């Protein structure tokens, strides 16, 4: 009675529908919440750390570095020098595994020794003792043989247990049906003119639409996640590890011929780098030119070519001089004048000889005329042959012809450079110094040949006249290497300035990382290499100073560095 009195006609049904909608909303929301039971939102499992493919033992002392790899019941032992990483091939090795009797290892060669393990592959870690007898010294190394770590098992597929009422799909379907139902009620009440009931139905329909969208959006999020990737296969192949270090097994190090050196501090003068080029020694080189010019006439052996050896004074070519018309006219006129004088002198001589025979004139006059006639004849031949004889061009110095610019019949001009001759055993280097290195002799100067060979240089002198705003510095090469060509550019390292303390290493020990940083590779473990950024200064063509970034005694890769740096 109280409800009927408080609620007008039809309002009771509307309130009942509203309550039913609220209950349904709570019901479906609770069902969706329970749908996440048993799900773990923790971070994904991390991939397993890749280990070596075979059980191994590694030990190191002040003399030796030992790595043993157990494969097919045999232990292959690699013995290297602890400082240089050079294989030790003259050792006598005795191995003791756990509680078993000592076993003598067989020398396979190149620092590799092999011994059988009577007990086979151990199930757990076992102590291994290496007794080494070699020319460098006897040593005893002890470490544990670690079995292969199994890859982390891939977690089983995670299944999401849904709540006890409805699954996500059921909740979506029910929400959609409820929204449709309330939509139909909204149309019905609106047609009947019940605005309050129609409004409540519209609100309920919208709520169910939103609920369906929420449940639908959670579906992909809560779906079963894909399985993590398979653990990488165990391998002894060289590879770059996650921390940036490089794993290189001992067999790989032997293949790459990796060598190391210990960092030892020294004090030395740094070097200044100059850009230079190879030139022929001025006192052992020459050029061949014609004084008059003319037509090239080859000798009996032909025209010399580049690369041909010649000796001082050897005939290279002949030049046939060419006379202009005016010169020929002048010569003919001069010859005619001389012949006229000769005719006059002969007539005088013909008149005076009979008189001289009778004693009418002195014999001296006849002799004078005869001498004058001989002089006129010589002048005529000289003028007639003037610039008509071949000009012979001979080698001023001995050596190798480095340039030849003539062919038979070529017409050349005076002072044209026809040949260049240089002695390949006497070469200089001319460099430009933009920094003041002083006029005194530097402590040392070196250059690097194209084949990588270091070239020792001897300081010759420094010019006080600038060329291209730089001083010209010349060096002599006491022993030029084979294959060094004149005009070839070289980087010249001149040691000068204040001495600097640092660690001296070969240039090939320093490389560039992927980001352009200057690094060296530290041999941090028997099969582990670690990159270390450093600051370097040049010393000479083959060495650098590591001024910062390294500590004394650390082992640095000095050969095979480029190959280690390329491992990915």
Order of alpha helices (4+ residues) and beta strands (2+ residues): alpha-alpha-beta-beta-beta-beta-beta-beta-beta-beta-beta-alpha-alpha-beta-beta-alpha-beta-beta-beta-beta-beta-beta-alpha-alpha-beta-beta-beta-beta-beta-beta-beta-beta-beta-beta-beta-beta-beta-beta-beta-beta-alpha
